[in-house]
Amino acid sequence: MLVKMKWTLILVTLFLNDVFSYKILVAFPYPGKSHSILGEGFVKHLLNGGHEVTYITPIPIKKPHPNLRQIDVSSNFENFVFTNSLSFQKFLDNEVDFKDMHTMYRLMLTVAEKGVTHENVQKFIMDPNEQFDLVIAEWLYQHLYSGFATVFNCPYVWSSSMEPHPMVLGLIDEIGNPAYFADHMSPLTPPLSFSERVSELWTVFYLYRIKWAVQDLEVEAYEKGFGPAVAKRGLRLPAFEEVKYNASAMFGNSHVSLGEAHRVPLNYVPIAGYHINEQTQPLPENLQKIMDNAPNGVIYFSMGTMMPSKTMPMELKRAFLDMFSSLKYTVIWKLEEEFKDIPKNVHVVQWAPQPSILAHPNCKLFISHGGLLSTTETVHYGVPIIGVPLFADQFINVLRAIRKGFALQVDLGFDTPAKLKVAIGEILGDPKYTNKVKELSYIYHNRINKPGDEINWWVKHVIETRGAVHLRSPALHVPIYQKLYLDLIALVLLVLVVVIRMLKKLISGKNETKQKKH
Ligand SMILES: *[C@@H]1O[C@H](CO)[C@@H](O)[C@H](O)[C@H]1NC(C)=O
């Protein structure tokens, strides 16, 4: 009897799984390798969850799953001249400035607009037969991709690629109190001193000013990009303000082991590490051999995907090789080019299966640009890092890792190899760095749900509750003057003024009558 019931249960579950396969749009048109890795993470988990996925991407997956359809926006790479022209030389010459947030916001909006107005995307959204149950939209200093949910008249979930910070939390809750919630690009961390608190408050104003400055451009891009498709379906185009604050939830590429214990609303879902395969892929044979046979362990050196290491000046590459040759460790360097006269203990590879290298027990150290995916992977696999940050959030990621106690930083310059040698001696000479990263790795892995299960649970929950309206933060639509009770303060002041005036009148009136009596 019991056995029979069990079987029925299994059958019912299988049946339900089939029924609850939803159509999901993963909107990640932003032309960047690491953003595509994050987009692919969603695609992979959703396909595992049995859903039908449409993926807007500049880097289509080769040999896609039968339930995956891709909208190719690879030609957007050409539009994004900035990434094409990045080189080490420019960094060495201090030609790249990424700290100016205004430029950043504008740049990201322009790029996002190109993604939406791309002919393949337009063709896709102009087809009224296309239907979706849910959109996952990437937030990257712009809110444009939320417009896909308007076209398909379905709920959407944000994907935020960084630690939770005021700009994204403001979309689903509130920006957070700057007294203990530093901006994502701020080098400060609580507890803040008086001047630091003032500086964080100033940043809030500064970011609001930028937001207001690009607001109209964003609305324009929204109307131009989505207006025709919405009209074709006979729907009304809602105001962009209504759309961008209407997310059902937010998936955050963050976890407390990597950042701060920020207070977040119920519908913020931390899923850092979801882009990493649960099963580590085996290493290619040659790398497996090198790593197995490294007598003193392996140092893995990779500067990421956005800026090819081959653009590094020859002089600098040589200096790196000379320095590495003086080490007792085996070095694997991802350099994207053939190289001659390489020291015995150095192996130059054009492509590196980073997770599999970091997962090898002989991997002792990762020398990295400090991109968020890389710093996440180091904690995932428990390997300390030396960061050589170049731009954007890399400085902050490295700083965070240093604060956590498992990293050192070396700045980029012609003296990097020499400084790096000292840092390697320090980080591998003292076990505290490795111990710390192992400890964080435990916290990182010790979660109730794996990130992939989390994604699939939330996707289903949002769809089945038609937008999870019950989880929306009540703080979202409360204006700042009400939160600070400025209206009450104004009322109290008003009453005080009136009372004082009345008292004054009363007293002077009494005095007058007194004088008359005399
Ligand atoms: C906001 O989301 C809810 C739930 O998904 C939906 O019913 C509503 O139409 C959306 N509003 C706008 C303006 O998009």
The ligand as an SDF file (V2000), in Angstrom:
LIG
                    3D

 14 14  0  0  0  0  0  0  0  0999 V2000
    3.0490   45.4880  -12.0990 C   0  0  0  0  0  0  0  0  0  0  0  0
    3.1300   44.1250  -11.7570 O   0  0  0  0  0  0  0  0  0  0  0  0
    1.8790   43.4930  -11.5220 C   0  0  0  0  0  0  0  0  0  0  0  0
    2.1710   42.0760  -11.0970 C   0  0  0  0  0  0  0  0  0  0  0  0
    3.0310   41.4420  -11.9690 O   0  0  0  0  0  0  0  0  0  0  0  0
    1.0160   43.5830  -12.7700 C   0  0  0  0  0  0  0  0  0  0  0  0
   -0.2290   42.9940  -12.5170 O   0  0  0  0  0  0  0  0  0  0  0  0
    0.8720   45.0300  -13.2110 C   0  0  0  0  0  0  0  0  0  0  0  0
    0.1790   45.1110  -14.4380 O   0  0  0  0  0  0  0  0  0  0  0  0
    2.2320   45.6900  -13.3670 C   0  0  0  0  0  0  0  0  0  0  0  0
    2.0860   47.0940  -13.6380 N   0  0  0  0  0  0  0  0  0  0  0  0
    2.7510   47.7200  -14.6220 C   0  0  0  0  0  0  0  0  0  0  0  0
    2.4930   49.1670  -14.7580 C   0  0  0  0  0  0  0  0  0  0  0  0
    3.5120   47.1600  -15.3400 O   0  0  0  0  0  0  0  0  0  0  0  0
  1  2  1  0
  1 10  1  0
  2  3  1  0
  3  4  1  0
  3  6  1  0
  4  5  1  0
  6  7  1  0
  6  8  1  0
  8  9  1  0
  8 10  1  0
 10 11  1  0
 11 12  1  0
 12 13  1  0
 12 14  2  0
M  END
$$$$
